[in-house]
Amino acid sequence: MTISAGGKHDHLSGREKRPPGVETLRRLIETLFYASLRTEEGEPIRCRIAFINRDDPDPRPPERIVADRWQTVTFESEIPFSVPNLAKLAKAADPWASTLAVWASGSDLKIWGAVDQSVHYNAFVFRENNEGPEMPGMFQAVIEGTGEIAVYKRFVLLGALKKQVFIEKQLAVFSRGPVRGRLASSLNRFVDLVHNDVGKKIYSERDHWGDSLRGQWISTLCRILIGIQRYKHGGALLISDRGKDDLRRKYAIEYDRLKRALRRYGHQRILETYYSDQIYSRYTERNQQQMPVELYLDEVVHRNEREDIRDEVTGCIRFIASLSRVDGLVWLDGDLSVKGFGVEVKVDEDPPKLLQALNASGTKTRQLDVEHFGMRHRSMMRFCDKYPASIGFVVSQDGDIRAVMKENRAVLLWENVRVLELLNARSRLRSKKKS
Protein backbone atom coordinates (compact mmCIF):
# COMPACT_ATOMS: atom_id res chain seq x y z
CA MET A 1 0.00 0.00 0.00
CA THR A 2 1.23 3.50 -0.81
CA ILE A 3 0.14 6.56 1.11
CA SER A 4 0.70 10.11 -0.05
CA ALA A 5 1.88 12.16 2.93
CA GLY A 6 3.00 15.28 1.08
CA GLY A 7 -0.14 17.36 1.66
CA LYS A 8 -0.22 16.77 5.38
CA HIS A 9 3.50 17.39 5.65
CA ASP A 10 2.86 20.82 4.13
CA HIS A 11 0.20 21.41 6.80
CA LEU A 12 2.70 20.62 9.57
CA SER A 13 5.67 22.48 8.13
CA GLY A 14 5.50 26.17 8.86
CA ARG A 15 3.51 25.45 12.04
CA GLU A 16 5.98 23.28 13.95
CA LYS A 17 9.67 23.29 14.63
CA ARG A 18 11.41 20.23 13.19
CA PRO A 19 8.38 18.68 11.48
CA PRO A 20 8.87 15.07 10.36
CA GLY A 21 9.90 14.50 6.77
CA VAL A 22 7.57 13.04 4.16
CA GLU A 23 9.31 9.67 4.27
CA THR A 24 9.04 9.53 8.06
CA LEU A 25 5.33 10.33 7.89
CA ARG A 26 4.82 7.65 5.25
CA ARG A 27 6.55 4.98 7.33
CA LEU A 28 4.60 5.99 10.44
CA ILE A 29 1.21 5.79 8.72
CA GLU A 30 2.05 2.57 6.90
CA THR A 31 3.10 0.95 10.18
CA LEU A 32 -0.18 2.00 11.76
CA PHE A 33 -2.10 0.69 8.75
CA TYR A 34 -0.48 -2.74 8.77
CA ALA A 35 -0.87 -2.97 12.53
CA SER A 36 -4.58 -2.27 12.10
CA LEU A 37 -4.84 -5.44 10.00
CA ARG A 38 -3.44 -7.54 12.84
CA THR A 39 -5.07 -9.07 15.88
CA GLU A 40 -3.52 -9.69 19.27
CA GLU A 41 -4.92 -12.54 21.37
CA GLY A 42 -7.89 -12.63 19.01
CA GLU A 43 -8.71 -8.94 19.43
CA PRO A 44 -8.31 -6.18 16.80
CA ILE A 45 -5.62 -3.58 17.35
CA ARG A 46 -6.78 -0.19 18.65
CA CYS A 47 -4.37 2.51 19.80
CA ARG A 48 -3.49 6.19 19.62
CA ILE A 49 -0.02 7.63 19.07
CA ALA A 50 1.24 11.18 19.41
CA PHE A 51 4.35 12.50 17.65
CA ILE A 52 6.15 14.08 20.62
CA ASN A 53 9.71 15.33 20.95
CA ARG A 54 11.26 13.25 23.72
CA ASP A 55 13.69 16.04 24.62
CA ASP A 56 10.96 18.68 24.87
CA PRO A 57 7.56 17.00 25.28
CA ASP A 58 5.78 20.09 26.67
CA PRO A 59 7.26 23.16 24.94
CA ARG A 60 4.36 25.54 25.68
CA PRO A 61 2.81 24.65 29.03
CA PRO A 62 -0.08 26.81 30.26
CA GLU A 63 0.41 29.22 33.15
CA ARG A 64 -1.89 27.13 35.33
CA ILE A 65 -1.45 23.35 35.24
CA VAL A 66 -4.78 21.73 36.10
CA ALA A 67 -4.79 18.52 38.11
CA ASP A 68 -6.06 16.32 35.28
CA ARG A 69 -3.65 17.57 32.59
CA TRP A 70 -1.66 14.96 30.68
CA GLN A 71 1.84 13.85 31.63
CA THR A 72 4.38 11.75 29.76
CA VAL A 73 5.68 8.50 31.22
CA THR A 74 9.11 7.59 29.83
CA PHE A 75 10.05 3.98 29.08
CA GLU A 76 13.41 2.86 30.37
CA SER A 77 14.44 1.92 26.82
CA GLU A 78 13.12 3.16 23.50
CA ILE A 79 11.16 0.60 21.48
CA PRO A 80 11.34 0.41 17.68
CA PHE A 81 8.11 1.57 16.05
CA SER A 82 7.18 -1.64 14.26
CA VAL A 83 4.02 -3.60 13.61
CA PRO A 84 4.81 -6.41 16.14
CA ASN A 85 5.79 -3.95 18.89
CA LEU A 86 2.75 -1.76 18.23
CA ALA A 87 0.47 -4.79 18.35
CA LYS A 88 1.89 -5.81 21.74
CA LEU A 89 1.83 -2.33 23.29
CA ALA A 90 -1.70 -1.62 22.04
CA LYS A 91 -2.99 -4.06 24.65
CA ALA A 92 -1.85 -1.56 27.31
CA ALA A 93 -2.79 1.55 25.34
CA ASP A 94 -6.57 1.77 25.06
CA PRO A 95 -7.15 5.01 23.07
CA TRP A 96 -9.66 6.14 25.69
CA ALA A 97 -7.06 5.81 28.45
CA SER A 98 -3.59 6.50 27.08
CA THR A 99 -1.52 7.54 24.10
CA LEU A 100 1.83 6.15 22.93
CA ALA A 101 4.58 8.77 22.52
CA VAL A 102 6.52 8.39 19.26
CA TRP A 103 9.47 10.36 17.91
CA ALA A 104 11.96 10.04 15.08
CA SER A 105 15.48 9.39 16.35
CA GLY A 106 17.49 10.11 13.25
CA SER A 107 15.88 8.02 10.55
CA ASP A 108 14.27 5.57 12.96
CA LEU A 109 10.87 5.91 14.57
CA LYS A 110 10.82 5.02 18.26
CA ILE A 111 8.16 4.54 20.90
CA TRP A 112 9.68 6.28 23.92
CA GLY A 113 6.83 6.52 26.39
CA ALA A 114 3.14 6.95 27.03
CA VAL A 115 0.76 9.80 27.84
CA ASP A 116 -1.93 9.52 30.51
CA GLN A 117 -5.27 11.31 31.01
CA SER A 118 -6.36 10.76 27.39
CA VAL A 119 -9.88 10.04 28.60
CA HIS A 120 -10.62 13.76 29.03
CA TYR A 121 -9.75 14.58 25.42
CA ASN A 122 -11.95 11.74 24.20
CA ALA A 123 -14.83 12.73 26.48
CA PHE A 124 -14.82 16.19 24.89
CA VAL A 125 -14.45 14.99 21.30
CA PHE A 126 -17.27 12.49 21.80
CA ARG A 127 -19.40 15.30 23.31
CA GLU A 128 -19.60 13.78 26.78
CA ASN A 129 -17.98 16.86 28.37
CA ASN A 130 -18.35 20.54 27.53
CA GLU A 131 -14.62 21.19 27.95
CA GLY A 132 -11.54 19.32 26.83
CA PRO A 133 -7.77 19.60 27.21
CA GLU A 134 -5.31 19.92 24.37
CA MET A 135 -3.42 16.82 23.26
CA PRO A 136 0.39 16.77 23.29
CA GLY A 137 2.70 16.55 20.31
CA MET A 138 2.79 17.84 16.75
CA PHE A 139 -0.07 15.54 15.73
CA GLN A 140 -1.90 12.42 16.83
CA ALA A 141 -2.85 9.31 14.85
CA VAL A 142 -5.41 6.69 15.80
CA ILE A 143 -6.11 3.15 14.65
CA GLU A 144 -9.92 3.30 14.60
CA GLY A 145 -10.65 -0.04 12.97
CA THR A 146 -9.35 -2.62 10.53
CA GLY A 147 -7.60 -0.65 7.80
CA GLU A 148 -8.88 2.62 9.32
CA ILE A 149 -6.42 5.34 10.35
CA ALA A 150 -7.20 8.93 11.30
CA VAL A 151 -4.72 11.76 11.88
CA TYR A 152 -5.49 14.78 14.07
CA LYS A 153 -3.77 17.92 15.20
CA ARG A 154 -5.44 18.50 18.55
CA PHE A 155 -9.10 19.11 17.59
CA VAL A 156 -8.52 19.30 13.82
CA LEU A 157 -8.96 16.34 11.49
CA LEU A 158 -6.04 16.29 9.04
CA GLY A 159 -7.28 13.23 7.22
CA ALA A 160 -8.54 9.66 7.57
CA LEU A 161 -8.08 6.45 5.63
CA LYS A 162 -11.23 4.33 5.60
CA LYS A 163 -11.93 1.34 3.39
CA GLN A 164 -9.01 2.43 1.15
CA VAL A 165 -10.60 5.85 0.67
CA PHE A 166 -8.81 8.96 1.91
CA ILE A 167 -11.15 11.40 3.65
CA GLU A 168 -10.00 14.96 4.21
CA LYS A 169 -13.19 16.39 5.65
CA GLN A 170 -16.42 15.49 7.33
CA LEU A 171 -19.59 17.37 6.52
CA ALA A 172 -20.78 19.74 9.26
CA VAL A 173 -24.47 19.25 8.48
CA PHE A 174 -25.51 20.10 12.04
CA SER A 175 -23.92 23.55 11.81
CA ARG A 176 -25.32 24.81 8.52
CA GLY A 177 -27.33 23.82 5.49
CA PRO A 178 -30.63 21.98 4.96
CA VAL A 179 -30.14 19.46 7.78
CA ARG A 180 -29.65 22.22 10.30
CA GLY A 181 -32.59 24.08 8.79
CA ARG A 182 -34.84 21.02 9.05
CA LEU A 183 -34.01 20.75 12.76
CA ALA A 184 -34.59 24.47 13.40
CA SER A 185 -38.18 24.11 14.64
CA SER A 186 -37.14 21.49 17.20
CA LEU A 187 -34.21 23.62 18.33
CA ASN A 188 -36.30 26.77 18.68
CA ARG A 189 -39.04 24.93 20.53
CA PHE A 190 -36.48 23.60 23.01
CA VAL A 191 -34.98 27.08 23.56
CA ASP A 192 -38.43 28.59 24.12
CA LEU A 193 -39.32 25.97 26.73
CA VAL A 194 -36.15 26.55 28.74
CA HIS A 195 -36.52 30.32 28.36
CA ASN A 196 -40.03 30.13 29.83
CA ASP A 197 -38.83 27.89 32.68
CA VAL A 198 -36.04 30.28 33.66
CA GLY A 199 -37.86 33.54 33.14
CA LYS A 200 -36.96 36.55 31.04
CA LYS A 201 -34.88 38.38 33.68
CA ILE A 202 -32.37 35.61 34.40
CA TYR A 203 -32.30 34.34 30.81
CA SER A 204 -31.40 37.79 29.47
CA GLU A 205 -28.40 38.17 31.81
CA ARG A 206 -26.30 36.52 29.11
CA ASP A 207 -26.87 36.82 25.38
CA HIS A 208 -25.52 33.41 24.35
CA TRP A 209 -28.12 31.13 25.89
CA GLY A 210 -30.03 30.56 22.65
CA ASP A 211 -26.93 29.33 20.84
CA SER A 212 -25.74 27.35 23.87
CA LEU A 213 -29.05 25.53 24.25
CA ARG A 214 -29.20 24.71 20.55
CA GLY A 215 -25.67 23.35 20.82
CA GLN A 216 -26.73 21.22 23.77
CA TRP A 217 -29.62 19.72 21.77
CA ILE A 218 -27.45 19.02 18.71
CA SER A 219 -24.73 17.44 20.88
CA THR A 220 -27.33 15.12 22.37
CA LEU A 221 -28.45 13.96 18.93
CA CYS A 222 -24.80 13.45 17.91
CA ARG A 223 -24.16 11.41 21.05
CA ILE A 224 -27.03 9.08 20.18
CA LEU A 225 -25.52 8.56 16.71
CA ILE A 226 -22.08 7.99 18.24
CA GLY A 227 -23.62 5.44 20.57
CA ILE A 228 -25.16 3.58 17.63
CA GLN A 229 -21.84 3.79 15.80
CA ARG A 230 -19.96 2.20 18.70
CA TYR A 231 -22.03 -0.98 18.58
CA LYS A 232 -20.75 -1.67 15.04
CA HIS A 233 -24.08 -3.33 14.33
CA GLY A 234 -25.48 -0.69 12.03
CA GLY A 235 -28.72 1.12 12.68
CA ALA A 236 -31.05 3.87 11.63
CA LEU A 237 -32.60 6.85 13.39
CA LEU A 238 -35.68 8.62 12.04
CA ILE A 239 -36.84 12.01 13.33
CA SER A 240 -40.39 12.69 12.25
CA ASP A 241 -43.67 13.97 13.67
CA ARG A 242 -45.65 12.47 10.79
CA GLY A 243 -46.10 9.23 8.90
CA LYS A 244 -47.33 6.96 11.70
CA ASP A 245 -49.50 4.95 9.28
CA ASP A 246 -46.42 4.13 7.17
CA LEU A 247 -44.35 2.92 10.13
CA ARG A 248 -44.88 -0.59 11.48
CA ARG A 249 -43.62 -0.50 15.06
CA LYS A 250 -42.56 -3.92 16.30
CA TYR A 251 -41.97 -2.35 19.71
CA ALA A 252 -44.13 0.71 20.29
CA ILE A 253 -43.12 2.80 23.30
CA GLU A 254 -43.50 6.35 24.56
CA TYR A 255 -40.16 7.34 26.06
CA ASP A 256 -39.83 11.08 26.70
CA ARG A 257 -37.35 11.04 29.59
CA LEU A 258 -34.54 12.50 27.45
CA LYS A 259 -36.77 15.38 26.38
CA ARG A 260 -37.64 16.20 29.98
CA ALA A 261 -34.05 15.77 31.23
CA LEU A 262 -32.63 18.06 28.56
CA ARG A 263 -35.10 20.76 29.49
CA ARG A 264 -34.28 20.50 33.20
CA TYR A 265 -30.54 20.42 32.45
CA GLY A 266 -30.76 23.66 30.48
CA HIS A 267 -32.80 25.23 33.26
CA GLN A 268 -30.32 24.29 36.00
CA ARG A 269 -27.33 25.27 33.88
CA ILE A 270 -28.67 28.80 33.42
CA LEU A 271 -29.58 29.20 37.11
CA GLU A 272 -26.18 27.93 38.25
CA THR A 273 -24.46 30.40 35.91
CA TYR A 274 -26.68 33.24 37.08
CA TYR A 275 -25.83 32.78 40.75
CA SER A 276 -22.15 32.24 39.93
CA ASP A 277 -22.13 35.53 37.99
CA GLN A 278 -23.81 37.28 40.91
CA ILE A 279 -21.15 36.06 43.32
CA TYR A 280 -18.38 37.19 41.01
CA SER A 281 -19.73 40.62 40.03
CA ARG A 282 -21.06 41.66 43.43
CA TYR A 283 -18.48 40.16 45.78
CA THR A 284 -15.41 38.48 44.23
CA GLU A 285 -14.63 41.25 41.70
CA ARG A 286 -15.10 43.92 44.38
CA ASN A 287 -12.89 42.06 46.86
CA GLN A 288 -15.70 41.80 49.36
CA GLN A 289 -14.76 39.80 52.44
CA GLN A 290 -18.26 38.48 53.04
CA MET A 291 -21.26 37.45 51.01
CA PRO A 292 -24.71 36.06 51.88
CA VAL A 293 -24.58 32.33 52.53
CA GLU A 294 -27.92 31.97 50.73
CA LEU A 295 -26.32 33.12 47.47
CA TYR A 296 -23.56 30.55 47.79
CA LEU A 297 -26.06 27.81 48.59
CA ASP A 298 -28.15 28.74 45.55
CA GLU A 299 -25.13 28.25 43.30
CA VAL A 300 -24.16 24.94 44.93
CA VAL A 301 -27.69 23.51 44.83
CA HIS A 302 -28.14 24.27 41.14
CA ARG A 303 -24.67 22.95 40.30
CA ASN A 304 -25.35 19.66 42.06
CA GLU A 305 -28.73 19.38 40.38
CA ARG A 306 -27.19 20.07 36.96
CA GLU A 307 -24.54 17.39 37.49
CA ASP A 308 -27.18 14.85 38.52
CA ILE A 309 -29.26 15.62 35.43
CA ARG A 310 -26.15 15.42 33.22
CA ASP A 311 -25.73 11.81 34.33
CA GLU A 312 -29.43 11.21 33.69
CA VAL A 313 -29.04 12.53 30.13
CA THR A 314 -26.10 10.18 29.55
CA GLY A 315 -28.20 7.24 30.72
CA CYS A 316 -31.04 8.23 28.38
CA ILE A 317 -28.65 8.52 25.43
CA ARG A 318 -27.17 5.09 26.08
CA PHE A 319 -30.66 3.59 26.42
CA ILE A 320 -31.85 5.04 23.10
CA ALA A 321 -28.67 4.03 21.25
CA SER A 322 -29.05 0.45 22.49
CA LEU A 323 -32.49 0.20 20.87
CA SER A 324 -30.79 0.35 17.47
CA ARG A 325 -29.41 -3.17 17.94
CA VAL A 326 -32.83 -4.58 17.06
CA ASP A 327 -33.40 -4.80 13.31
CA GLY A 328 -35.43 -1.83 12.10
CA LEU A 329 -35.10 1.87 12.75
CA VAL A 330 -35.51 3.86 15.96
CA TRP A 331 -38.26 6.46 15.59
CA LEU A 332 -38.02 9.76 17.46
CA ASP A 333 -40.32 12.74 17.29
CA GLY A 334 -39.02 16.29 16.93
CA ASP A 335 -38.40 16.56 20.68
CA LEU A 336 -36.21 13.42 20.78
CA SER A 337 -38.93 11.33 22.42
CA VAL A 338 -38.85 7.69 21.32
CA LYS A 339 -42.03 6.47 19.64
CA GLY A 340 -40.83 2.98 18.84
CA PHE A 341 -37.93 0.76 17.79
CA GLY A 342 -37.58 -2.19 15.50
CA VAL A 343 -39.65 -0.01 13.16
CA GLU A 344 -40.29 -1.08 9.56
CA VAL A 345 -41.05 1.46 6.83
CA LYS A 346 -44.08 0.43 4.79
CA VAL A 347 -43.50 2.92 1.93
CA ASP A 348 -42.42 0.82 -1.05
CA GLU A 349 -41.88 3.43 -3.77
CA ASP A 350 -38.30 4.59 -4.36
CA PRO A 351 -37.67 8.33 -4.71
CA PRO A 352 -37.58 9.40 -8.38
CA LYS A 353 -34.48 11.51 -7.80
CA LEU A 354 -31.57 10.81 -5.43
CA LEU A 355 -28.56 13.12 -5.09
CA GLN A 356 -25.43 12.94 -3.00
CA ALA A 357 -24.71 16.27 -1.31
CA LEU A 358 -21.01 17.00 -1.62
CA ASN A 359 -21.02 19.84 0.92
CA ALA A 360 -22.99 20.63 4.06
CA SER A 361 -25.13 23.23 2.31
CA GLY A 362 -26.16 20.78 -0.42
CA THR A 363 -25.26 23.23 -3.19
CA LYS A 364 -22.88 20.74 -4.81
CA THR A 365 -24.43 17.40 -5.72
CA ARG A 366 -24.08 14.37 -7.94
CA GLN A 367 -26.64 11.86 -9.16
CA LEU A 368 -26.99 8.53 -7.33
CA ASP A 369 -28.76 5.30 -8.21
CA VAL A 370 -31.16 4.17 -5.48
CA GLU A 371 -30.66 0.52 -6.41
CA HIS A 372 -27.02 0.70 -5.36
CA PHE A 373 -28.10 0.92 -1.71
CA GLY A 374 -29.33 -1.73 0.71
CA MET A 375 -32.78 -1.87 2.24
CA ARG A 376 -31.85 0.12 5.35
CA HIS A 377 -30.89 3.12 3.23
CA ARG A 378 -33.67 2.65 0.67
CA SER A 379 -36.43 2.47 3.26
CA MET A 380 -35.19 5.70 4.84
CA MET A 381 -35.03 7.38 1.42
CA ARG A 382 -38.57 6.23 0.62
CA PHE A 383 -39.99 7.56 3.87
CA CYS A 384 -38.22 10.92 3.62
CA ASP A 385 -39.38 11.29 0.04
CA LYS A 386 -43.01 10.81 1.05
CA TYR A 387 -42.74 12.89 4.25
CA PRO A 388 -40.45 15.86 3.43
CA ALA A 389 -40.54 17.27 6.98
CA SER A 390 -38.70 14.20 8.28
CA ILE A 391 -34.97 13.55 8.48
CA GLY A 392 -33.14 10.24 8.78
CA PHE A 393 -29.71 9.04 9.80
CA VAL A 394 -28.28 5.70 8.76
CA VAL A 395 -25.24 4.19 10.49
CA SER A 396 -23.48 1.38 8.65
CA GLN A 397 -21.73 -1.53 10.34
CA ASP A 398 -18.43 0.11 9.36
CA GLY A 399 -19.44 3.21 11.32
CA ASP A 400 -20.22 5.52 8.41
CA ILE A 401 -22.99 8.00 9.27
CA ARG A 402 -25.25 9.31 6.51
CA ALA A 403 -28.04 11.88 6.68
CA VAL A 404 -31.13 11.65 4.45
CA MET A 405 -33.82 14.23 3.75
CA LYS A 406 -35.86 15.68 0.89
CA GLU A 407 -35.05 19.11 -0.47
CA ASN A 408 -36.29 20.75 -3.68
CA ARG A 409 -38.05 17.66 -5.09
CA ALA A 410 -35.01 15.42 -4.61
CA VAL A 411 -33.85 13.20 -1.80
CA LEU A 412 -30.39 14.29 -0.64
CA LEU A 413 -27.86 12.01 1.02
CA TRP A 414 -24.85 13.30 2.96
CA GLU A 415 -21.95 10.94 3.61
CA ASN A 416 -19.21 11.36 6.24
CA VAL A 417 -21.45 13.33 8.58
CA ARG A 418 -19.45 14.95 11.36
CA VAL A 419 -20.68 14.01 14.83
CA LEU A 420 -17.46 14.44 16.81
CA GLU A 421 -16.35 17.78 18.25
CA LEU A 422 -13.70 18.31 15.59
CA LEU A 423 -12.83 20.74 12.81
CA ASN A 424 -11.61 20.08 9.30
CA ALA A 425 -8.12 21.38 8.56
CA ARG A 426 -9.43 23.77 5.90
CA SER A 427 -12.06 25.13 8.27
CA ARG A 428 -9.41 25.91 10.86
CA LEU A 429 -7.23 27.65 8.27
CA ARG A 430 -10.16 29.81 7.12
CA SER A 431 -11.03 30.78 10.69
CA LYS A 432 -7.44 31.83 11.37
CA LYS A 433 -7.36 34.02 8.27
CA LYS A 434 -10.53 35.81 9.33
CA SER A 435 -9.29 36.46 12.87
Number of C-alpha atoms within 10 A of each C-alpha: 6 8 13 13 16 13 11 15 18 13 16 18 13 10 10 12 9 11 18 18 16 16 13 19 20 18 18 21 22 18 16 28 22 17 25 24 16 18 14 14 10 7 9 18 25 25 26 26 27 25 23 24 19 19 8 9 16 15 10 8 8 8 6 6 9 9 6 12 15 22 14 20 13 14 12 8 10 15 16 17 20 18 17 14 13 23 24 14 16 22 15 14 22 17 19 17 17 21 29 27 26 25 24 21 13 8 10 12 20 20 27 23 20 20 22 18 18 23 19 22 23 20 17 18 18 19 21 19 13 12 11 18 19 13 22 24 22 20 21 24 24 22 26 19 19 19 17 22 24 22 22 21 22 19 22 18 24 24 21 22 19 17 12 11 9 15 14 15 20 21 21 22 22 21 15 13 15 19 24 17 15 18 19 14 13 17 22 14 14 21 21 14 14 22 22 11 15 18 11 10 9 14 20 12 13 13 9 10 18 18 12 13 25 19 15 18 21 18 20 21 17 21 21 22 25 21 19 29 22 15 16 15 16 22 29 28 26 25 22 22 15 14 16 12 10 16 17 16 20 14 13 14 13 10 15 16 17 22 18 13 19 24 20 19 23 26 22 24 19 23 21 21 17 19 20 17 16 15 19 14 12 12 15 14 9 10 10 11 7 8 12 9 8 9 13 14 12 15 20 15 13 21 20 13 15 22 14 12 20 20 13 16 20 16 13 21 22 15 14 24 22 16 19 27 19 16 17 22 28 28 29 22 17 22 21 23 19 23 21 22 26 20 24 19 20 14 19 11 13 17 19 12 15 22 21 18 21 17 17 22 19 19 10 11 16 10 11 15 11 18 10 9 12 9 11 19 23 20 22 26 28 23 28 27 27 17 17 18 17 23 23 25 23 25 24 18 15 17 20 16 23 19 24 28 25 28 17 7 12 16 23 27 24 25 19 17 20 21 23 19 18 19 21 19 19 15 12 14 12 10 9 9 7 6 5
